[in-house]
Amino acid sequence: MLEFSSDLWTNKEITDATDQQLNGTINYAIGGASGKVLSSTLEFAGYSVPDQYFVYAPDGKVSAGDGVLGLGPAQDSRIRSLRNTSAANPPIDRIFSSDNSTDNYIAVLLGRGDEISSSDAPGDASTAASSPKYPGDLSICSVLPKYASVRNQPKLDVTQVPRRLINGQHWQVLLDSDGIKGTDGQRIEISSRVDGAGKDQPATVIFDTGYTFPQVPDDVAEALYKNVPGAKLEYVAPSAGNAWSLPCDAELSASFFFGGIEYPIHPLDLNFQAEDGTCFGGFQPYTVDPAKVDGGIVGYDMILGMAFLRNAYMLVDFGSYTDVGNTPDEGASFIQLLPLTNATEATDEFRPDVFGAAV
């Protein structure tokens, strides 16, 4: 499974691995993986990476595959913090450092069915997800030809977390000012709670494929769903928190804005049907509480996961973020997003018989 943490772990035993005499723990918002740090040759997307460090977590749980390969900035690597060696760098960084002739970027496409054809792949630098539940494509140092125009999209500078949180660096950018158009067609007013943010600073947004449901401030979720007839804010579960329950036939529209470009969200991503047949808003209320984060420092306002990323083809240029030893300068790395959802076509696709495809 691929997501925007920074480390590699597996619950599958690698028989030829070398024990590095270290123990590592990789934490996520919910759960994590712990175990011995080992090393072995990694074969991935046509690349061979020798002596790659990883955590062997036999009890680790993952929704698809045998583990997680992180795509996040090296500064957030827990394994790298345990030993000062390039072999402990995240796999993507090691791939980049092995070939100085190319730009250091990846491109990510997420789908909700058999939408990704092998004919779209640009060769060995691309790998398609094997899980039918989470179809997608990761390209390294290349883009899918069908979406090549992503290179012409605005370059969104990756913002730095406060220096006291350097180990909490993510792929994060600024949303446009009041950059969400709600289901009523009106812009939603948003105030950033990020540590050190000025009065008029736009919200800081993290992109993360590891989140099925985007985490947005409570008032944003309320603005999206409160006025839907029959909508109700309900407690789901300890691990899930609150969500807005919705009538399953409620067709909604909303958009996000980055770099002046509008990114419409498919109705199937705004109104999600669970396995028990109930429906709820795919953008989940969650406001970062300073009292519950490291050092009381808030580094972001929202996390846009799968329900957003299925609507945009994303290119992440790592820039100097591959150099763990140096603190990157602002603007050293950037993200480009290509809108994928046609709002008119999405309306035609919103039918009760395809609700489940938005998982």
ZADO-786288 format. One record per residue (C-alpha): x, y, z; residue in three letters. Coordinates in pm, 1 decimal, decimal comma, always signed. Last residue first. Example, Ala and Ser with C-alpha at 12.3 -4.5 7.8 and 13.67 -1.06 7.14 Angstrom:
BEGIN
<<+1367,0; -106,0; +714,0>; ser> <<+1230,0; -450,0; +780,0>; ala> 
END
This chain:
BEGIN
<<-1505,3; +361,7; -114,9>; val> <<-1667,4; +570,2; -390,1>; ala> <<-1773,2; +263,3; -585,9>; ala> <<-2032,7; +180,1; -317,2>; gly> <<-2263,0; +457,6; -434,8>; phe> <<-2280,5; +312,3; -787,7>; val> <<-2633,1; +163,6; -778,7>; asp> <<-2775,9; +473,7; -608,9>; pro> <<-2685,8; +689,4; -911,1>; arg> <<-2448,7; +983,4; -941,0>; phe> <<-2281,1; +930,9; -1277,1>; glu> <<-2498,0; +1183,4; -1461,0>; asp> <<-2411,1; +1450,5; -1204,4>; thr> <<-2041,6; +1364,8; -1242,7>; ala> <<-2065,6; +1432,4; -1615,6>; glu> <<-2177,5; +1788,8; -1548,2>; thr> <<-1915,5; +1849,2; -1277,1>; ala> <<-1629,0; +1719,7; -1490,8>; asn> <<-1383,7; +1571,1; -1242,9>; thr> <<-1014,1; +1537,0; -1327,3>; leu> <<-855,6; +1867,0; -1222,7>; pro> <<-473,4; +1858,5; -1259,3>; leu> <<-274,8; +1934,1; -943,0>; leu> <<+87,4; +2044,6; -917,2>; gln> <<+290,0; +2023,4; -596,6>; ile> <<+612,0; +2201,8; -506,7>; phe> <<+951,4; +2163,2; -343,4>; ser> <<+1226,3; +2411,9; -264,1>; ala> <<+960,7; +2680,2; -220,0>; gly> <<+1060,0; +2754,9; +137,1>; glu> <<+1414,5; +2635,3; +190,9>; asp> <<+1485,2; +2278,4; +290,3>; pro> <<+1657,4; +2197,9; +620,8>; thr> <<+1963,1; +1997,4; +525,5>; asn> <<+2080,2; +1651,0; +625,4>; gly> <<+1775,7; +1472,1; +492,1>; val> <<+1849,2; +1573,2; +134,4>; asp> <<+1550,7; +1440,2; -61,5>; thr> <<+1352,4; +1750,3; +37,3>; tyr> <<+1580,0; +1939,1; -203,4>; ser> <<+1320,4; +1926,0; -481,2>; gly> <<+1058,6; +1662,9; -399,9>; phe> <<+831,0; +1752,2; -694,0>; asp> <<+488,0; +1607,8; -616,1>; val> <<+249,9; +1562,3; -910,6>; leu> <<-116,7; +1502,0; -835,3>; met> <<-398,3; +1400,9; -1070,7>; tyr> <<-713,1; +1547,2; -917,0>; ala> <<-1066,3; +1431,0; -831,3>; asn> <<-975,0; +1097,4; -676,9>; arg> <<-743,6; +1302,8; -455,7>; leu> <<-1033,0; +1470,6; -274,0>; phe> <<-1216,1; +1162,3; -145,9>; ala> <<-878,9; +989,3; -117,1>; met> <<-729,3; +1221,5; +142,6>; gly> <<-725,2; +1595,8; +198,9>; leu> <<-595,3; +1668,3; +547,2>; ile> <<-696,4; +1994,7; +711,5>; met> <<-565,6; +2289,8; +913,0>; asp> <<-193,4; +2215,9; +944,3>; tyr> <<+109,1; +2251,9; +1173,7>; gly> <<-55,5; +2317,5; +1511,5>; val> <<+200,0; +2339,5; +1793,0>; ile> <<+92,7; +2237,0; +2144,8>; gly> <<+429,5; +2068,2; +2193,0>; gly> <<+318,4; +1769,8; +1986,1>; asp> <<-56,2; +1780,2; +1935,8>; val> <<-343,2; +1724,7; +2177,7>; lys> <<-366,4; +2065,8; +2347,3>; ala> <<-340,4; +2240,3; +2011,0>; pro> <<-666,0; +2068,2; +1900,7>; asp> <<-677,2; +2019,9; +1525,0>; val> <<-1036,8; +2044,6; +1405,3>; thr> <<-1196,4; +1735,2; +1257,1>; tyr> <<-1525,3; +1715,5; +1071,1>; pro> <<-1526,2; +1449,5; +798,2>; gln> <<-1548,4; +1513,8; +427,2>; phe> <<-1712,4; +1197,3; +291,5>; gly> <<-2049,8; +1299,7; +429,9>; gly> <<-2263,7; +1008,0; +538,8>; phe> <<-2479,7; +730,7; +398,6>; cys> <<-2627,2; +422,5; +564,7>; thr> <<-2639,2; +94,3; +374,4>; gly> <<-2454,6; -115,7; +633,7>; asp> <<-2145,0; -124,6; +411,4>; glu> <<-2122,3; +254,3; +416,5>; ala> <<-2250,7; +486,1; +143,4>; gln> <<-2055,7; +807,4; +85,8>; phe> <<-2196,0; +1147,2; -8,4>; asn> <<-1925,6; +1399,4; -100,7>; leu> <<-1699,8; +1153,6; -283,6>; asp> <<-1983,1; +1013,0; -495,0>; leu> <<-2091,6; +1371,1; -568,8>; pro> <<-1754,9; +1423,5; -746,1>; his> <<-1552,8; +1715,8; -614,0>; ile> <<-1479,4; +2006,5; -848,7>; pro> <<-1119,4; +2137,8; -847,2>; tyr> <<-1113,3; +2506,6; -940,5>; glu> <<-780,1; +2667,3; -1032,5>; ile> <<-668,7; +2999,8; -880,9>; gly> <<-352,5; +2845,4; -738,1>; gly> <<-562,1; +2597,6; -540,9>; phe> <<-941,4; +2610,6; -520,5>; phe> <<-1167,5; +2339,5; -379,5>; phe> <<-1512,0; +2258,6; -516,7>; ser> <<-1852,1; +2138,5; -396,7>; ala> <<-2154,9; +1956,3; -534,7>; ser> <<-2412,0; +1739,8; -360,9>; leu> <<-2664,5; +1477,3; -466,1>; glu> <<-2869,9; +1367,0; -164,0>; ala> <<-3019,6; +1027,8; -257,6>; asp> <<-2848,7; +846,5; +29,3>; cys> <<-2997,3; +1082,9; +286,5>; pro> <<-2706,0; +1210,5; +493,6>; leu> <<-2526,9; +1136,5; +820,5>; ser> <<-2263,2; +1398,6; +901,6>; trp> <<-1962,0; +1240,5; +1071,4>; ala> <<-1814,3; +1231,2; +1419,5>; asn> <<-1522,5; +1031,1; +1557,8>; gly> <<-1374,4; +749,8; +1349,0>; ala> <<-1159,5; +549,2; +1593,2>; ser> <<-1401,4; +594,1; +1884,8>; pro> <<-1701,0; +521,6; +1657,1>; ala> <<-1962,9; +705,6; +1449,0>; val> <<-2089,8; +998,8; +1656,6>; tyr> <<-2354,6; +1183,3; +1458,1>; glu> <<-2404,4; +1521,2; +1291,2>; leu> <<-2741,5; +1512,7; +1115,6>; lys> <<-2854,4; +1576,4; +758,1>; ala> <<-3225,9; +1526,4; +684,3>; gly> <<-3247,9; +1814,3; +436,2>; pro> <<-2890,9; +1923,4; +344,9>; val> <<-2832,4; +2257,1; +519,7>; asn> <<-2575,5; +2118,5; +765,4>; lys> <<-2363,6; +1939,4; +504,9>; tyr> <<-2091,9; +2153,7; +347,8>; leu> <<-2106,7; +2444,2; +594,6>; ala> <<-2094,1; +2198,9; +886,0>; glu> <<-1793,9; +2021,8; +735,1>; ala> <<-1617,7; +2358,0; +704,1>; val> <<-1715,2; +2457,8; +1058,8>; asp> <<-1570,2; +2137,3; +1200,6>; asp> <<-1238,4; +2182,8; +1023,2>; pro> <<-1166,1; +1925,6; +750,5>; val> <<-1034,4; +1568,3; +762,8>; gln> <<-1058,4; +1406,7; +420,4>; pro> <<-1203,1; +1054,2; +422,8>; phe> <<-1001,3; +762,1; +286,6>; thr> <<-683,8; +890,9; +450,0>; tyr> <<-360,1; +714,2; +352,1>; gly> <<-345,6; +898,9; +19,3>; thr> <<-234,6; +1209,8; +208,1>; asp> <<-238,7; +1573,0; +92,2>; phe> <<-191,7; +1822,6; +376,4>; ile> <<-368,3; +2160,5; +356,3>; val> <<-267,3; +2485,9; +526,0>; thr> <<-554,5; +2735,5; +538,5>; ala> <<-505,5; +3082,4; +397,5>; pro> <<-317,6; +3350,0; +594,3>; gln> <<-532,4; +3657,9; +661,8>; asp> <<-477,1; +3694,9; +1034,7>; lys> <<-121,9; +3567,8; +1023,5>; gly> <<-29,0; +3206,2; +1086,2>; ala> <<+233,2; +3155,0; +1359,4>; gly> <<+107,0; +2810,5; +1460,6>; asp> <<-154,9; +2695,4; +1210,7>; val> <<-511,2; +2780,7; +1309,7>; arg> <<-606,6; +2913,9; +967,1>; ser> <<-940,3; +3091,1; +926,1>; ser> <<-1186,2; +2965,9; +665,0>; ile> <<-1492,8; +3136,6; +517,1>; glu> <<-1682,5; +2901,7; +287,7>; ile> <<-1749,9; +3032,2; -62,8>; arg> <<-2110,5; +3003,8; -181,0>; gln> <<-2250,5; +2753,3; -432,4>; gly> <<-2489,5; +2599,6; -179,1>; asp> <<-2286,7; +2276,6; -166,0>; thr> <<-1986,3; +2478,4; -62,8>; gly> <<-1713,7; +2647,1; -264,2>; lys> <<-1384,3; +2602,7; -81,6>; ile> <<-1086,2; +2833,8; -124,1>; gly> <<-1166,5; +3099,8; +134,2>; asp> <<-819,0; +3233,4; +43,2>; ser> <<-660,7; +2972,9; -183,3>; asp> <<-543,3; +2660,6; -1,4>; leu> <<-182,2; +2670,7; +106,9>; leu> <<+37,2; +2366,8; +55,7>; val> <<+134,6; +2050,0; +240,4>; gln> <<+332,9; +1739,1; +158,8>; trp> <<+425,0; +1666,9; +518,4>; his> <<+690,2; +1775,0; +769,3>; gln> <<+630,0; +1653,4; +1125,3>; gly> <<+993,2; +1584,5; +1211,1>; asn> <<+1065,0; +1956,0; +1158,5>; ile> <<+806,4; +2039,8; +1426,0>; leu> <<+1009,3; +2295,9; +1626,7>; arg> <<+1103,7; +2449,0; +1294,7>; arg> <<+738,0; +2535,7; +1226,9>; pro> <<+612,3; +2325,5; +933,5>; val> <<+740,2; +2426,2; +594,5>; gln> <<+509,1; +2501,2; +304,5>; thr> <<+523,0; +2310,0; -23,1>; val> <<+494,2; +2569,1; -297,2>; asp> <<+202,5; +2518,1; -535,7>; leu> <<+325,5; +2517,8; -895,0>; lys> <<+34,1; +2616,0; -1117,9>; pro> <<-59,4; +2354,0; -1381,3>; gln> <<+139,3; +2307,0; -1701,6>; asn> <<+312,5; +1985,0; -1586,6>; arg> <<-34,0; +1840,7; -1513,6>; val> <<-83,4; +1859,4; -1890,8>; ser> <<+73,3; +1513,0; -1915,2>; ala> <<-249,8; +1352,9; -1790,9>; tyr> <<-309,6; +1097,8; -2067,3>; lys> <<+65,3; +1045,3; -2099,7>; pro> <<+89,5; +922,7; -1737,8>; leu> <<+366,3; +1120,3; -1571,7>; val> <<+738,4; +1052,1; -1529,6>; ser> <<+1015,5; +1064,5; -1268,7>; cys> <<+833,2; +797,7; -1065,2>; ile> <<+473,1; +715,4; -1156,3>; ser> <<+223,9; +581,2; -901,6>; leu> <<-109,0; +447,8; -1027,2>; asp> <<-442,3; +380,2; -865,1>; gly> <<-707,0; +134,0; -759,6>; pro> <<-801,4; +123,0; -389,5>; tyr> <<-1071,7; -142,1; -349,9>; lys> <<-948,8; -342,2; -650,8>; pro> <<-612,3; -377,2; -471,5>; ser> <<-311,5; -426,7; -697,4>; ser> <<-217,1; -60,4; -730,6>; ala> <<-50,7; +19,7; -1061,3>; ala> <<+320,6; +90,7; -1083,0>; thr> <<+490,8; +336,2; -1313,4>; ser> <<+858,4; +399,8; -1378,4>; ala> <<+883,0; +77,2; -1574,0>; asp> <<+674,1; +208,0; -1860,7>; gly> <<+467,9; +523,7; -1912,1>; pro> <<+139,2; +369,9; -1793,3>; ala> <<-177,4; +475,9; -1975,2>; asp> <<-193,9; +150,5; -2172,2>; ser> <<-223,5; -33,2; -1841,7>; ser> <<-567,9; +122,7; -1812,3>; ser> <<-679,6; +302,3; -1500,0>; ile> <<-1057,5; +333,1; -1464,1>; glu> <<-1121,4; -16,2; -1329,1>; asp> <<-1294,9; +132,0; -1024,2>; gly> <<-1277,3; +431,7; -785,6>; arg> <<-955,5; +587,0; -906,9>; gly> <<-640,7; +743,0; -762,3>; leu> <<-357,8; +886,8; -972,2>; leu> <<-23,1; +985,3; -820,9>; val> <<+277,6; +1150,5; -983,7>; ala> <<+632,2; +1139,4; -845,2>; ile> <<+912,0; +1391,1; -874,6>; tyr> <<+1287,0; +1429,7; -842,3>; asn> <<+1389,9; +1556,4; -1183,8>; asp> <<+1607,3; +1320,7; -1385,0>; thr> <<+1977,6; +1287,1; -1465,1>; ser> <<+2087,4; +1254,0; -1102,2>; asn> <<+1990,7; +886,0; -1085,2>; asp> <<+2065,1; +691,9; -765,6>; ser> <<+1969,8; +987,6; -545,3>; ser> <<+1614,0; +978,8; -678,7>; phe> <<+1570,8; +607,2; -606,0>; ile> <<+1714,2; +659,2; -257,6>; arg> <<+1464,0; +936,0; -192,1>; asp> <<+1177,0; +712,6; -303,1>; ile> <<+1296,0; +433,2; -71,4>; pro> <<+1308,8; +645,5; +247,1>; pro> <<+1660,6; +713,6; +380,5>; asn> <<+1802,7; +445,7; +611,6>; ala> <<+2057,8; +334,3; +349,4>; ala> <<+2180,4; +695,4; +347,9>; ser> <<+2319,6; +648,1; +697,0>; thr> <<+2271,2; +838,3; +1022,2>; asn> <<+2071,6; +578,9; +1214,3>; arg> <<+1753,4; +599,9; +1419,9>; leu> <<+1624,1; +927,1; +1273,1>; ser> <<+1624,7; +769,8; +927,5>; arg> <<+1381,0; +502,8; +1048,6>; ile> <<+1136,0; +762,2; +1180,1>; arg> <<+1128,3; +944,6; +847,1>; ser> <<+947,9; +1281,2; +864,6>; asp> <<+1238,9; +1479,8; +720,6>; gln> <<+1244,6; +1234,8; +429,1>; ala> <<+928,4; +1391,3; +290,0>; pro> <<+635,6; +1152,0; +227,8>; gly> <<+594,8; +865,5; -16,9>; leu> <<+578,4; +585,6; +239,9>; gly> <<+569,2; +222,9; +132,4>; leu> <<+318,4; +41,0; +352,6>; val> <<+274,7; -327,5; +429,7>; gly> <<+174,8; -667,0; +293,3>; asp> <<-96,5; -563,8; +47,3>; gly> <<-427,2; -386,9; +114,3>; ala> <<-604,3; -271,6; +432,1>; ser> <<-290,0; -284,9; +647,6>; val> <<-229,1; -436,8; +990,4>; lys> <<+113,7; -475,9; +1150,5>; gly> <<+159,9; -784,3; +1370,4>; asp> <<+466,1; -910,0; +1183,6>; pro> <<+620,8; -560,2; +1185,1>; ala> <<+952,2; -576,7; +996,3>; tyr> <<+1059,5; -213,8; +974,2>; val> <<+1258,9; -111,6; +667,0>; phe> <<+1614,1; -17,6; +564,5>; tyr> <<+1703,9; -63,8; +198,4>; gln> <<+2030,1; -253,6; +147,9>; asp> <<+2016,7; -227,5; -232,5>; pro> <<+1741,4; -39,6; -422,9>; val> <<+1641,8; -200,1; -754,2>; ser> <<+1408,3; +11,3; -967,1>; tyr> <<+1143,7; -112,1; -1212,6>; gly> <<+853,9; +12,8; -1003,7>; ala> <<+994,7; -145,8; -687,4>; phe> <<+1254,0; -410,9; -607,8>; glu> <<+1395,4; -351,9; -260,1>; leu> <<+1722,3; -522,3; -163,4>; thr> <<+1735,9; -596,0; +209,4>; ser> <<+1761,2; -420,1; +543,7>; ser> <<+1607,4; -482,6; +884,8>; leu> <<+1469,3; -260,0; +1160,3>; val> <<+1291,9; -475,3; +1414,9>; lys> <<+930,1; -413,3; +1504,0>; gly> <<+650,2; -163,3; +1530,7>; ser> <<+366,0; -55,7; +1303,1>; ala> <<+98,5; +207,2; +1348,0>; gly> <<-255,2; +266,7; +1465,5>; gly> <<-483,5; +561,7; +1394,0>; ile> <<-325,5; +898,7; +1318,2>; ala> <<-20,2; +700,6; +1214,8>; tyr> <<+288,2; +592,8; +1406,0>; asn> <<+596,5; +414,3; +1275,8>; ile> <<+794,7; +239,6; +1548,5>; thr> <<+1148,3; +109,4; +1503,0>; gly> <<+1377,8; -130,5; +1682,5>; asn> <<+1746,0; -146,2; +1590,9>; leu> <<+2001,6; -423,7; +1567,0>; gln> <<+2030,8; -378,6; +1187,8>; gln> <<+1914,1; -735,2; +1117,5>; asp> <<+1994,1; -824,7; +757,0>; thr> <<+1712,7; -952,5; +535,7>; ala> <<+1748,0; -1272,0; +329,0>; asp> <<+1424,9; -1434,1; +454,0>; thr> <<+1198,8; -1132,2; +419,4>; ile> <<+902,7; -1205,2; +650,1>; glu> <<+584,2; -1026,0; +548,7>; lys> <<+437,0; -771,4; +790,3>; asn> <<+604,4; -490,9; +599,3>; thr> <<+736,4; -143,4; +668,8>; trp> <<+869,5; +143,0; +459,7>; leu> <<+886,1; +499,7; +587,4>; asp> <<+776,9; +852,3; +496,6>; ser> <<+400,0; +876,4; +549,0>; ser> <<+222,6; +981,2; +233,4>; phe> <<+63,6; +651,9; +138,6>; glu> <<+124,2; +350,1; -83,4>; leu> <<+0,0; +0,0; +0,0>; met> 
END
